[in-house]
Amino acid sequence: MAGLYSDYYVDIDWGNHHGLNLSDFEQTLTDWNAEGSGGLPGLAFDTVTYYQGSQSMKVSWPNTSAWVATPASVQFTFDNVSNGFDTGQFDNTILYPYIWRDLTGLISGRTYTVSAWVFKPTSSGQHVTLSIEDRATSAVSTLTNTWENLTVTFTATGTTHRLRMNPVSPPTAAVFTYIDYVSMTAVWDSTLILSAGGLKFEYGRDSSRALAPISPGSASFQVWNINGLYSPDNAGTPLYGQLSPGRQVRVVGQATGDVRRNLFMGYIDGYDLNPHMPVATVDFTCHDALGLLAQTAISTEVVASGTTGQLINAVLDAVGWPSDLRDIDAGSTVVSWWHAHETNALESIQQLCDSEGSPAYVSSDGGGRFIFRDRQHRMLNTRSNTVQATFYPLNEDGGYPVYSDPLNYDVGWKDIINSCTFNVDVRVPDPAGKQVVWSSTDKFVLSPGQTKVFEIVSETPFWGAVAPDDPYVITGPNEPLNDIALSGGTATTSISRTSGRSLTLTVTCLTGTVTVTRVRVRATMIIVDHTVSVKVEDAESIVSNKLSTFSGSGPIWASAPDAQIIASNIVATRSERKPTIKFRVVNGSTENVAQINQRDLSDRIHIYESNLGLNHDFFIESISHAVSNAGMFHEVEFGAERSPLYVPDSPFTFDSSTAGFDSGKFEEDGHIDATKVFILDQSSLDQKSLGF
């Protein structure tokens, strides 16, 4: 159980060694390897025993009791007729098992500390050490059935060193060790938050409504600047020359008796020095992964037929986002033809979220992973379909956890939506086939080895582009026969991609002096064939509440059927008012601290307030933390929207005389009770109603 208060740390990767989250084993075991001459240790995820998150890495050590080295008496020996080429054996020294990964990007001469949490089970457990190969070794683990922190400190002699985990003695039976939360910090990277300025961080939607777009997460914190450590112009400090924006930041909190929890992962985007206060301080500001994506422009190839989840992965690929730092839902919307051209990556992702439909969202978690949840996630995910906590007023004797005044309550009259119209562009390959995307008749001359590069941009996305040296002949009056006209030698051409809205064309001279008088690129255009208007209205709501039309961003990449689903869901869930709330939870009780540290976006919670008549489920849409007084005071403000109503109590059921065509009810749009909605591969026809 968590204590009443927490310590808060900010780790900053000033050396840019990417060690703040070496391995948390939430997504991948990549970079970890196993060694052993008689058998390799097994590496696997474990979802039962873990230090943080939802899983750890389980190391299965092999039994080495039967491993035998070559006796010295029979080892190969020169000038020995008994142990020569025909009878002697080469030395077979036992390599006892261990696991390892490389640490890269280190600065020679700098001191680093690697930390890992290990767990030895009472039964079939194995104690271990951490070591930096040929440099340093940690203390031996000693605890049983308890997570234990091992650290090893070393001074780098190069840019790469190898981290190992070793059993303290050769295993004589099949035994296990669990490892979690591996990180590396350099000297000066970790700072305890002590100054009065405190710490703030927030993430989630612009407002408390599921229709609102997601904003990049942000953080700000203040630390003491003793001896000018964080002053970039102070040449006498250990961090001189490394105080640069863009360095990765991790905010960690640990309540008494609780594990360390990653609360925020982001990147420094600015800081202000305050040298003349009673104690000099520095104020840092940061943004999370979404803020980083907002600063990165992308241009992609055209993707034919992809789900929103696949296309968000394509955006992340375009910016080089690590595959092991992604948690991406498949997505329900299928996009026929998609591309991005000179748009920032976050804008492209938000367009795909809009095309998936509410309540889809993207975010970045405390481990730095990029998260995408599709429009079905609140029906399928346990944190959304099961109440995670019930909150009571502080001034009423209802129980814990409690929220503090004020509770801001919006009844929702102004946010009613009873009419939604989307104009959907239907994109197809141009039936005319390949056409000229770009051409030039400007003459140029190349000598052997010289190149001419053209940056080509099209107003319309294209597909299946071909390089100009293709011997294709265009038929038609007054059309030149070839895509390139040259004389005097030979040349080759290449294009950087075959689809998108832009490409790079390179012409390279091979032999002779080449004169080029015409060059062009052809491809099939992806055109808007026609536009379909999708409209959904709730006539009863219009009569009782007046016409209120959806004015948010439309699903520009969705097909007409998906747009119909999205519009139906908006109207079905918003044709009557949906209250929103903002409420504060303050530390001071173990129950409150647990909620502060564990609640996340889209969690289903229950709110009770007798005066307002509140006794309902809500979904968390925004979260804002504020820490002050060296961690003695921590409050979080949750913004939440009331959950939609449930499906009918008597869903349509096949082979049931009481819930068939005469009495059963089909699923109502927008309702998300997973126990009653029919789900392919999970439901039987006799059990649940049909839904999307």
C-alpha positions as semicolon CSV with decimal commas, in nm:
position;residue;x (nm);y (nm);z (nm)
1;M;0,000;0,000;0,000
2;A;0,130;0,345;-0,087
3;G;0,217;0,592;0,187
4;L;0,073;0,937;0,247
5;Y;0,345;1,124;0,056
6;S;0,595;1,066;-0,222
7;D;0,946;1,159;-0,327
8;Y;0,975;1,298;-0,678
9;Y;1,278;1,278;-0,903
10;V;1,354;1,419;-1,244
11;D;1,611;1,231;-1,451
12;I;1,755;1,424;-1,745
13;D;1,965;1,253;-2,013
14;W;2,219;1,535;-2,046
15;G;2,470;1,305;-2,212
16;N;2,213;1,191;-2,470
17;H;2,293;0,824;-2,398
18;H;1,925;0,715;-2,414
19;G;1,944;0,528;-2,086
20;L;1,640;0,655;-1,895
21;N;1,431;0,362;-2,011
22;L;1,674;0,093;-2,121
23;S;1,425;-0,190;-2,062
24;D;1,084;-0,199;-1,899
25;F;0,975;-0,514;-2,086
26;E;0,628;-0,379;-2,161
27;Q;0,659;-0,432;-2,536
28;T;0,978;-0,614;-2,632
29;L;1,278;-0,817;-2,519
30;T;1,485;-0,665;-2,798
31;D;1,855;-0,603;-2,722
32;W;1,876;-0,879;-2,458
33;N;2,080;-1,186;-2,544
34;A;2,167;-1,517;-2,375
35;E;2,499;-1,703;-2,350
36;G;2,605;-2,043;-2,217
37;S;2,817;-2,326;-2,355
38;G;2,589;-2,608;-2,244
39;G;2,252;-2,438;-2,290
40;L;2,112;-2,087;-2,314
41;P;1,903;-1,908;-2,051
42;G;1,543;-1,866;-2,157
43;L;1,405;-1,511;-2,191
44;A;1,028;-1,453;-2,180
45;F;0,766;-1,200;-2,073
46;D;0,596;-1,262;-1,740
47;T;0,262;-1,095;-1,658
48;V;0,231;-1,230;-1,301
49;T;0,550;-1,110;-1,132
50;Y;0,658;-0,755;-1,222
51;Y;0,795;-0,445;-1,053
52;Q;0,616;-0,180;-1,258
53;G;0,385;-0,162;-1,557
54;S;0,221;-0,494;-1,639
55;Q;0,503;-0,740;-1,706
56;S;0,871;-0,821;-1,651
57;M;1,131;-1,045;-1,813
58;K;1,157;-1,397;-1,671
59;V;1,504;-1,553;-1,699
60;S;1,503;-1,933;-1,691
61;W;1,853;-2,050;-1,596
62;P;1,958;-2,393;-1,729
63;N;2,082;-2,672;-1,503
64;T;2,463;-2,673;-1,541
65;S;2,537;-2,971;-1,318
66;A;2,592;-3,196;-1,620
67;W;2,816;-2,950;-1,805
68;V;3,168;-3,096;-1,829
69;A;3,488;-2,933;-1,948
70;T;3,755;-3,125;-2,139
71;P;4,000;-3,282;-1,889
72;A;4,353;-3,147;-1,913
73;S;4,486;-3,501;-1,965
74;V;4,319;-3,532;-2,307
75;Q;4,344;-3,174;-2,436
76;F;4,516;-3,126;-2,771
77;T;4,894;-3,096;-2,732
78;F;5,164;-3,047;-2,997
79;D;5,455;-3,297;-3,001
80;N;5,251;-3,549;-2,803
81;V;5,164;-3,865;-2,987
82;S;4,890;-3,947;-2,737
83;N;4,712;-3,608;-2,761
84;G;4,788;-3,499;-3,116
85;F;4,559;-3,439;-3,412
86;D;4,418;-3,790;-3,415
87;T;4,349;-3,833;-3,044
88;G;4,372;-3,500;-2,857
89;Q;4,067;-3,277;-2,797
90;F;4,059;-2,901;-2,816
91;D;3,991;-2,723;-2,486
92;N;3,620;-2,694;-2,404
93;T;3,611;-2,450;-2,113
94;I;3,264;-2,417;-1,961
95;L;3,094;-2,085;-2,028
96;Y;2,840;-2,059;-1,751
97;P;2,508;-1,895;-1,846
98;Y;2,444;-1,523;-1,835
99;I;2,234;-1,264;-2,018
100;W;2,354;-0,934;-2,164
101;R;2,280;-0,620;-2,361
102;D;2,508;-0,346;-2,490
103;L;2,506;0,010;-2,357
104;T;2,580;0,255;-2,637
105;G;2,625;0,629;-2,680
106;L;2,847;0,660;-2,371
107;I;3,098;0,938;-2,313
108;S;3,447;0,819;-2,228
109;G;3,552;0,934;-1,882
110;R;3,197;0,987;-1,757
111;T;3,062;0,790;-1,462
112;Y;2,735;0,600;-1,507
113;T;2,506;0,400;-1,281
114;V;2,291;0,117;-1,415
115;S;1,990;0,018;-1,204
116;A;1,776;-0,294;-1,233
117;W;1,508;-0,449;-1,015
118;V;1,536;-0,824;-0,965
119;F;1,314;-1,082;-0,798
120;K;1,419;-1,426;-0,669
121;P;1,118;-1,649;-0,598
122;T;1,123;-1,860;-0,284
123;S;1,085;-2,178;-0,483
124;S;1,327;-2,240;-0,771
125;G;1,480;-1,894;-0,750
126;Q;1,832;-1,782;-0,839
127;H;2,032;-1,493;-0,689
128;V;2,222;-1,277;-0,939
129;T;2,460;-0,986;-0,985
130;L;2,478;-0,706;-1,240
131;S;2,811;-0,634;-1,400
132;I;2,974;-0,418;-1,662
133;E;3,198;-0,657;-1,848
134;D;3,561;-0,618;-1,738
135;R;3,474;-0,304;-1,540
136;A;3,255;-0,341;-1,230
137;T;3,010;-0,572;-1,051
138;S;2,714;-0,499;-0,826
139;A;2,646;-0,646;-0,488
140;V;2,482;-0,989;-0,482
141;S;2,104;-0,999;-0,456
142;T;2,001;-1,127;-0,114
143;L;1,622;-1,091;-0,082
144;T;1,372;-1,365;-0,154
145;N;1,020;-1,317;-0,287
146;T;1,075;-0,940;-0,282
147;W;1,182;-0,697;-0,553
148;E;1,536;-0,578;-0,490
149;N;1,730;-0,295;-0,656
150;L;2,078;-0,377;-0,788
151;T;2,306;-0,100;-0,909
152;V;2,649;-0,101;-1,070
153;T;2,856;0,214;-1,118
154;F;3,139;0,243;-1,368
155;T;3,344;0,498;-1,556
156;A;3,322;0,456;-1,932
157;T;3,643;0,398;-2,127
158;G;3,468;0,405;-2,462
159;T;3,131;0,464;-2,626
160;T;3,003;0,106;-2,571
161;H;3,011;-0,127;-2,272
162;R;2,834;-0,457;-2,208
163;L;2,584;-0,501;-1,924
164;R;2,553;-0,855;-1,788
165;M;2,331;-1,033;-1,538
166;N;2,502;-1,339;-1,393
167;P;2,388;-1,611;-1,154
168;V;2,600;-1,593;-0,838
169;S;2,688;-1,961;-0,878
170;P;2,636;-2,216;-1,154
171;P;2,271;-2,326;-1,137
172;T;2,235;-2,692;-1,040
173;A;1,865;-2,708;-1,124
174;A;1,619;-2,529;-1,350
175;V;1,576;-2,197;-1,163
176;F;1,440;-1,850;-1,235
177;T;1,505;-1,479;-1,184
178;Y;1,278;-1,191;-1,282
179;I;1,418;-0,856;-1,398
180;D;1,236;-0,528;-1,455
181;Y;1,281;-0,150;-1,491
182;V;1,641;-0,129;-1,617
183;S;1,774;0,225;-1,654
184;M;2,103;0,412;-1,671
185;T;2,189;0,758;-1,550
186;A;2,513;0,952;-1,559
187;V;2,644;1,164;-1,276
188;W;2,430;1,481;-1,249
189;D;2,142;1,319;-1,441
190;S;1,917;1,261;-1,138
191;T;1,776;1,549;-0,935
192;L;1,554;1,534;-0,629
193;I;1,277;1,795;-0,653
194;L;1,329;2,011;-0,345
195;S;1,268;2,372;-0,445
196;A;0,947;2,555;-0,367
197;G;0,859;2,590;-0,735
198;G;0,765;2,224;-0,750
199;L;0,652;2,016;-1,041
200;K;0,357;2,023;-1,282
201;F;0,265;1,793;-1,568
202;E;-0,052;1,736;-1,767
203;Y;-0,181;1,537;-2,062
204;G;-0,504;1,437;-2,231
205;R;-0,775;1,614;-2,429
206;D;-0,827;1,988;-2,468
207;S;-1,143;1,959;-2,261
208;S;-1,333;1,698;-2,061
209;R;-1,517;1,566;-2,366
210;A;-1,427;1,258;-2,569
211;L;-1,482;1,455;-2,892
212;A;-1,207;1,702;-2,802
213;P;-0,866;1,657;-2,969
214;I;-0,565;1,542;-2,770
215;S;-0,306;1,805;-2,680
216;P;0,065;1,725;-2,639
217;G;0,154;1,656;-2,279
218;S;0,368;1,911;-2,099
219;A;0,568;1,938;-1,779
220;S;0,742;2,212;-1,583
221;F;0,958;2,187;-1,275
222;Q;1,196;2,395;-1,069
223;V;1,523;2,278;-0,916
224;W;1,802;2,443;-0,724
225;N;2,087;2,569;-0,939
226;I;2,361;2,529;-0,682
227;N;2,704;2,646;-0,806
228;G;2,552;2,726;-1,145
229;L;2,530;2,357;-1,243
230;Y;2,250;2,424;-1,492
231;S;2,388;2,753;-1,630
232;P;2,480;2,685;-1,996
233;D;2,741;2,964;-2,009
234;N;2,918;2,853;-1,692
235;A;3,229;2,677;-1,825
236;G;3,323;2,559;-1,478
237;T;3,038;2,310;-1,433
238;P;3,040;1,936;-1,522
239;L;2,745;1,986;-1,760
240;Y;2,903;2,265;-1,963
241;G;2,838;2,208;-2,334
242;Q;2,559;1,958;-2,274
243;L;2,273;2,181;-2,151
244;S;2,081;2,157;-2,475
245;P;1,709;2,147;-2,556
246;G;1,563;1,817;-2,668
247;R;1,724;1,613;-2,391
248;Q;1,499;1,334;-2,264
249;V;1,333;1,383;-1,924
250;R;1,171;1,129;-1,691
251;V;0,960;1,224;-1,389
252;V;0,949;0,950;-1,126
253;G;0,743;0,933;-0,808
254;Q;0,774;0,692;-0,520
255;A;0,540;0,684;-0,224
256;T;0,654;0,530;0,102
257;G;0,614;0,155;0,075
258;D;0,530;0,171;-0,296
259;V;0,731;0,105;-0,612
260;R;0,885;0,380;-0,821
261;R;0,642;0,489;-1,091
262;N;0,720;0,664;-1,417
263;L;0,481;0,960;-1,421
264;F;0,599;1,152;-1,727
265;M;0,849;1,105;-2,010
266;G;0,930;1,392;-2,241
267;Y;1,188;1,632;-2,379
268;I;1,322;1,968;-2,259
269;D;1,205;2,259;-2,471
270;G;1,322;2,551;-2,256
271;Y;1,439;2,678;-1,920
272;D;1,470;3,005;-1,730
273;L;1,752;3,084;-1,489
274;N;1,678;3,268;-1,164
275;P;2,022;3,354;-1,019
276;H;1,923;3,626;-0,768
277;M;1,665;3,448;-0,551
278;P;1,755;3,354;-0,191
279;V;1,858;3,025;-0,352
280;A;1,934;3,020;-0,725
281;T;1,689;2,807;-0,923
282;V;1,616;2,706;-1,279
283;D;1,269;2,649;-1,430
284;F;1,248;2,377;-1,695
285;T;0,963;2,322;-1,942
286;C;0,910;2,000;-2,138
287;H;0,680;1,838;-2,392
288;D;0,605;1,470;-2,441
289;A;0,630;1,249;-2,750
290;L;0,324;1,415;-2,905
291;G;0,496;1,751;-2,882
292;L;0,799;1,601;-3,053
293;L;0,581;1,471;-3,337
294;A;0,420;1,814;-3,374
295;Q;0,764;1,953;-3,463
296;T;0,837;1,691;-3,731
297;A;0,714;1,725;-4,090
298;I;0,659;1,409;-4,294
299;S;0,589;1,311;-4,653
300;T;0,496;0,948;-4,713
301;E;0,417;0,711;-4,993
302;V;0,057;0,629;-5,072
303;V;-0,085;0,338;-4,872
304;A;-0,365;0,139;-5,032
305;S;-0,618;-0,011;-4,790
306;G;-0,491;0,022;-4,435
307;T;-0,656;0,042;-4,096
308;T;-0,606;0,353;-3,886
309;G;-0,371;0,159;-3,660
310;Q;-0,157;0,051;-3,955
311;L;-0,146;0,406;-4,087
312;I;-0,048;0,553;-3,750
313;N;0,237;0,303;-3,751
314;A;0,328;0,433;-4,099
315;V;0,348;0,788;-3,958
316;L;0,568;0,668;-3,672
317;D;0,788;0,484;-3,922
318;A;0,826;0,807;-4,118
319;V;0,965;0,989;-3,813
320;G;1,182;0,694;-3,707
321;W;0,990;0,624;-3,386
322;P;1,124;0,304;-3,220
323;S;0,902;0,002;-3,274
324;D;0,944;-0,109;-2,912
325;L;0,800;0,223;-2,789
326;R;0,457;0,175;-2,948
327;D;0,128;0,038;-2,819
328;I;-0,105;0,066;-3,117
329;D;-0,461;-0,069;-3,146
330;A;-0,554;-0,219;-3,483
331;G;-0,821;0,041;-3,556
332;S;-1,171;-0,016;-3,692
333;T;-1,176;0,226;-3,986
334;V;-1,027;0,099;-4,313
335;V;-0,882;0,376;-4,534
336;S;-0,879;0,304;-4,906
337;W;-0,604;0,548;-5,011
338;W;-0,390;0,748;-4,766
339;H;-0,080;0,963;-4,775
340;A;0,081;1,253;-4,589
341;H;0,260;1,541;-4,758
342;E;0,455;1,810;-4,573
343;T;0,230;1,790;-4,266
344;N;0,354;1,756;-3,912
345;A;0,331;1,402;-3,783
346;L;0,090;1,485;-3,499
347;E;-0,154;1,655;-3,740
348;S;-0,148;1,345;-3,961
349;I;-0,215;1,123;-3,660
350;Q;-0,498;1,347;-3,535
351;Q;-0,662;1,324;-3,880
352;L;-0,645;0,945;-3,852
353;C;-0,794;0,962;-3,502
354;D;-1,081;1,173;-3,638
355;S;-1,126;0,913;-3,911
356;E;-1,138;0,637;-3,649
357;G;-1,405;0,823;-3,454
358;S;-1,471;0,904;-3,090
359;P;-1,354;0,799;-2,834
360;A;-1,028;0,711;-3,011
361;Y;-0,723;0,894;-2,882
362;V;-0,343;0,907;-2,884
363;S;-0,110;0,980;-2,595
364;S;0,238;0,916;-2,457
365;D;0,277;0,720;-2,133
366;G;0,527;0,754;-1,850
367;G;0,762;0,509;-2,018
368;G;0,778;0,717;-2,338
369;R;0,559;0,480;-2,539
370;F;0,326;0,616;-2,806
371;I;-0,031;0,497;-2,739
372;F;-0,323;0,469;-2,983
373;R;-0,663;0,348;-2,870
374;D;-0,933;0,291;-3,132
375;R;-1,305;0,361;-3,108
376;Q;-1,378;0,017;-2,962
377;H;-1,132;0,032;-2,674
378;R;-1,381;0,139;-2,408
379;M;-1,587;-0,167;-2,478
380;L;-1,293;-0,411;-2,486
381;N;-1,033;-0,284;-2,236
382;T;-1,074;-0,377;-1,870
383;R;-0,973;-0,032;-1,746
384;S;-1,260;0,117;-1,946
385;N;-1,535;-0,142;-1,914
386;T;-1,485;-0,198;-1,540
387;V;-1,500;0,073;-1,272
388;Q;-1,147;0,134;-1,145
389;A;-1,237;0,349;-0,844
390;T;-1,532;0,523;-0,678
391;F;-1,470;0,878;-0,554
392;Y;-1,661;1,040;-0,268
393;P;-1,682;1,403;-0,147
394;L;-1,434;1,501;0,122
395;N;-1,710;1,654;0,339
396;E;-1,934;1,346;0,331
397;D;-1,870;1,026;0,520
398;G;-1,890;0,804;0,214
399;G;-1,550;0,638;0,205
400;Y;-1,217;0,667;0,025
401;P;-1,072;0,784;-0,207
402;V;-1,211;1,135;-0,173
403;Y;-1,210;1,446;-0,389
404;S;-1,172;1,800;-0,259
405;D;-1,375;2,111;-0,334
406;P;-1,441;2,261;-0,573
407;L;-1,606;2,007;-0,802
408;N;-1,683;2,179;-1,132
409;Y;-1,995;2,037;-1,293
410;D;-2,116;2,115;-1,646
411;V;-2,466;1,982;-1,710
412;G;-2,392;1,953;-2,083
413;W;-2,678;2,150;-2,238
414;K;-2,444;2,346;-2,467
415;D;-2,274;2,032;-2,600
416;I;-2,581;1,847;-2,727
417;I;-2,535;1,720;-3,084
418;N;-2,840;1,589;-3,266
419;S;-2,732;1,637;-3,628
420;C;-2,408;1,531;-3,793
421;T;-2,314;1,560;-4,161
422;F;-1,992;1,445;-4,325
423;N;-1,896;1,490;-4,690
424;V;-1,682;1,190;-4,778
425;D;-1,445;1,197;-5,074
426;V;-1,425;0,862;-5,255
427;R;-1,071;0,821;-5,391
428;V;-0,979;0,585;-5,675
429;P;-0,690;0,534;-5,917
430;D;-0,751;0,741;-6,231
431;P;-0,902;0,509;-6,494
432;A;-0,687;0,685;-6,755
433;G;-0,386;0,496;-6,617
434;K;-0,035;0,637;-6,607
435;Q;-0,004;1,004;-6,692
436;V;0,273;1,261;-6,686
437;V;0,324;1,378;-6,328
438;W;0,612;1,608;-6,411
439;S;0,817;1,699;-6,718
440;S;1,100;1,931;-6,818
441;T;1,241;2,035;-7,155
442;D;1,525;2,238;-7,008
443;K;1,846;2,108;-7,168
444;F;2,134;1,999;-6,945
445;V;2,469;1,831;-7,009
446;L;2,643;1,571;-6,790
447;S;2,994;1,426;-6,799
448;P;3,065;1,068;-6,684
449;G;2,985;1,030;-6,313
450;Q;2,794;1,357;-6,290
451;T;2,433;1,363;-6,171
452;K;2,134;1,592;-6,204
453;V;1,875;1,582;-5,924
454;F;1,514;1,700;-5,952
455;E;1,279;1,744;-5,654
456;I;0,935;1,674;-5,796
457;V;0,609;1,773;-5,623
458;S;0,263;1,689;-5,754
459;E;-0,062;1,861;-5,662
460;T;-0,233;1,520;-5,669
461;P;-0,116;1,200;-5,500
462;F;0,017;0,940;-5,742
463;W;0,073;0,566;-5,747
464;G;0,304;0,335;-5,942
465;A;0,550;0,597;-6,069
466;V;0,814;0,475;-6,317
467;A;1,161;0,610;-6,383
468;P;1,208;0,798;-6,714
469;D;1,434;0,532;-6,868
470;D;1,137;0,300;-6,895
471;P;1,093;0,236;-7,271
472;Y;0,723;0,311;-7,257
473;V;0,562;0,478;-7,558
474;I;0,273;0,721;-7,507
475;T;0,023;0,703;-7,788
476;G;-0,153;1,018;-7,899
477;P;-0,110;1,311;-8,133
478;N;0,211;1,510;-8,096
479;E;0,332;1,307;-7,796
480;P;0,706;1,230;-7,777
481;L;0,784;0,861;-7,787
482;N;1,010;0,828;-7,482
483;D;1,018;0,964;-7,126
484;I;1,377;1,079;-7,169
485;A;1,553;1,219;-7,476
486;L;1,933;1,215;-7,463
487;S;2,229;1,202;-7,699
488;G;2,605;1,168;-7,692
489;G;2,638;0,886;-7,438
490;T;2,449;0,672;-7,191
491;A;2,274;0,758;-6,865
492;T;2,063;0,593;-6,599
493;T;1,776;0,732;-6,395
494;S;1,626;0,647;-6,057
495;I;1,338;0,768;-5,844
496;S;1,329;0,775;-5,463
497;R;0,975;0,638;-5,434
498;T;0,690;0,519;-5,653
499;S;0,398;0,690;-5,481
500;G;0,304;0,992;-5,270
501;R;0,298;1,355;-5,368
502;S;0,670;1,404;-5,406
503;L;0,978;1,216;-5,518
504;T;1,340;1,273;-5,609
505;L;1,453;1,197;-5,964
506;T;1,825;1,142;-6,026
507;V;1,985;1,129;-6,373
508;T;2,340;0,991;-6,377
509;C;2,578;0,996;-6,675
510;L;2,748;0,661;-6,736
511;T;2,953;0,709;-7,055
512;G;3,028;0,994;-7,291
513;T;2,901;1,347;-7,259
514;V;2,526;1,324;-7,232
515;T;2,292;1,597;-7,349
516;V;1,937;1,563;-7,214
517;T;1,662;1,767;-7,380
518;R;1,353;1,610;-7,230
519;V;1,272;1,415;-6,915
520;R;0,944;1,328;-6,748
521;V;0,793;1,103;-6,479
522;R;0,468;0,916;-6,520
523;A;0,235;0,761;-6,262
524;T;-0,131;0,682;-6,196
525;M;-0,309;0,965;-6,016
526;I;-0,526;0,896;-5,711
527;I;-0,827;1,115;-5,773
528;V;-1,151;1,202;-5,596
529;D;-1,406;1,017;-5,808
530;H;-1,710;1,153;-5,625
531;T;-1,825;1,280;-5,286
532;V;-2,084;1,108;-5,066
533;S;-2,285;1,305;-4,812
534;V;-2,352;1,118;-4,488
535;K;-2,612;1,265;-4,253
536;V;-2,749;1,139;-3,922
537;E;-3,012;1,318;-3,709
538;D;-3,214;1,252;-3,398
539;A;-3,560;1,396;-3,470
540;E;-3,685;1,371;-3,111
541;S;-3,380;1,554;-2,976
542;I;-3,417;1,826;-3,240
543;V;-3,776;1,885;-3,129
544;S;-3,693;1,892;-2,759
545;N;-3,353;2,063;-2,767
546;K;-3,351;2,253;-3,099
547;L;-3,114;2,175;-3,383
548;S;-2,751;2,142;-3,270
549;T;-2,505;2,041;-3,541
550;F;-2,163;1,881;-3,501
551;S;-1,893;2,132;-3,591
552;G;-1,573;1,942;-3,514
553;S;-1,315;1,790;-3,745
554;G;-1,455;1,534;-3,986
555;P;-1,320;1,190;-4,077
556;I;-1,138;1,300;-4,393
557;W;-0,985;0,956;-4,457
558;A;-1,286;0,740;-4,368
559;S;-1,501;0,553;-4,619
560;A;-1,871;0,635;-4,642
561;P;-1,971;0,329;-4,429
562;D;-1,717;0,419;-4,158
563;A;-1,825;0,783;-4,170
564;Q;-2,183;0,666;-4,122
565;I;-2,078;0,471;-3,812
566;I;-1,886;0,768;-3,672
567;A;-2,176;1,008;-3,730
568;S;-2,426;0,763;-3,581
569;N;-2,209;0,720;-3,273
570;I;-2,177;1,098;-3,223
571;V;-2,551;1,158;-3,245
572;A;-2,648;0,849;-3,045
573;T;-2,422;0,943;-2,752
574;R;-2,478;1,320;-2,761
575;S;-2,837;1,383;-2,863
576;E;-2,910;1,428;-2,495
577;R;-2,689;1,613;-2,253
578;K;-2,377;1,444;-2,114
579;P;-2,242;1,609;-1,798
580;T;-1,871;1,668;-1,752
581;I;-1,684;1,724;-1,428
582;K;-1,348;1,845;-1,306
583;F;-1,244;1,741;-0,958
584;R;-0,930;1,742;-0,744
585;V;-0,774;1,455;-0,554
586;V;-0,511;1,551;-0,294
587;N;-0,260;1,326;-0,121
588;G;-0,282;1,267;0,253
589;S;-0,435;0,920;0,250
590;T;-0,301;0,597;0,110
591;E;-0,616;0,557;-0,101
592;N;-0,578;0,902;-0,256
593;V;-0,208;0,855;-0,329
594;A;-0,284;0,528;-0,507
595;Q;-0,540;0,704;-0,731
596;I;-0,303;0,993;-0,800
597;N;-0,032;0,755;-0,919
598;Q;-0,241;0,495;-1,102
599;R;-0,530;0,661;-1,285
600;D;-0,494;0,716;-1,659
601;L;-0,683;0,841;-1,964
602;S;-1,002;0,650;-2,052
603;D;-1,022;0,485;-1,709
604;R;-1,381;0,424;-1,602
605;I;-1,448;0,576;-1,259
606;H;-1,759;0,628;-1,049
607;I;-1,850;0,963;-0,891
608;Y;-2,085;1,014;-0,598
609;E;-2,220;1,355;-0,495
610;S;-2,553;1,373;-0,319
611;N;-2,638;1,739;-0,380
612;L;-2,594;1,705;-0,757
613;G;-2,757;1,364;-0,762
614;L;-2,437;1,217;-0,904
615;N;-2,403;0,842;-0,875
616;H;-2,270;0,760;-1,220
617;D;-1,978;0,627;-1,420
618;F;-1,743;0,869;-1,597
619;F;-1,443;0,835;-1,830
620;I;-1,124;1,029;-1,755
621;E;-1,040;1,260;-2,048
622;S;-0,767;1,487;-1,905
623;I;-0,519;1,473;-1,617
624;S;-0,320;1,755;-1,457
625;H;-0,070;1,705;-1,171
626;A;0,078;1,968;-0,936
627;V;0,347;1,887;-0,677
628;S;0,489;2,135;-0,426
629;N;0,657;2,159;-0,086
630;A;0,917;1,897;-0,178
631;G;0,649;1,637;-0,246
632;M;0,450;1,698;0,070
633;F;0,160;1,830;-0,137
634;H;0,041;1,660;-0,455
635;E;-0,293;1,719;-0,620
636;V;-0,430;1,596;-0,948
637;E;-0,723;1,741;-1,139
638;F;-0,922;1,493;-1,344
639;G;-1,148;1,602;-1,627
640;A;-1,413;1,341;-1,700
641;E;-1,725;1,288;-1,910
642;R;-2,025;1,080;-1,812
643;S;-2,036;0,734;-1,963
644;P;-2,302;0,660;-2,229
645;L;-2,605;0,459;-2,127
646;Y;-2,602;0,084;-2,146
647;V;-2,757;-0,136;-2,413
648;P;-3,117;-0,257;-2,371
649;D;-3,175;-0,509;-2,093
650;S;-3,331;-0,749;-2,343
651;P;-3,096;-0,767;-2,641
652;F;-3,211;-0,953;-2,950
653;T;-3,125;-1,323;-2,908
654;F;-3,158;-1,603;-3,159
655;D;-3,355;-1,911;-3,051
656;S;-3,520;-1,725;-2,762
657;S;-3,897;-1,688;-2,744
658;T;-3,866;-1,395;-2,501
659;A;-3,592;-1,201;-2,685
660;G;-3,657;-1,279;-3,051
661;F;-3,799;-1,069;-3,333
662;D;-4,114;-0,978;-3,141
663;S;-3,954;-0,880;-2,809
664;G;-3,574;-0,859;-2,832
665;K;-3,405;-0,528;-2,910
666;F;-3,118;-0,470;-3,149
667;E;-2,812;-0,287;-3,016
668;E;-2,851;0,090;-2,996
669;D;-2,578;0,299;-3,158
670;G;-2,300;0,421;-2,935
671;H;-2,366;0,203;-2,631
672;I;-2,069;0,011;-2,501
673;D;-2,164;-0,257;-2,251
674;A;-1,919;-0,530;-2,353
675;T;-2,122;-0,795;-2,171
676;K;-2,412;-0,747;-2,412
677;V;-2,265;-0,636;-2,744
678;F;-2,204;-0,905;-3,007
679;I;-1,829;-0,930;-3,081
680;L;-1,693;-1,148;-3,360
681;D;-1,467;-1,431;-3,239
682;Q;-1,577;-1,363;-2,880
683;S;-1,956;-1,404;-2,872
684;S;-2,212;-1,667;-2,960
685;L;-2,521;-1,585;-3,161
686;D;-2,739;-1,688;-2,869
687;Q;-2,585;-1,452;-2,618
688;K;-2,541;-1,090;-2,719
689;S;-2,694;-0,818;-2,933
690;L;-2,545;-0,698;-3,259
691;G;-2,332;-0,384;-3,253
692;F;-2,032;-0,219;-3,410
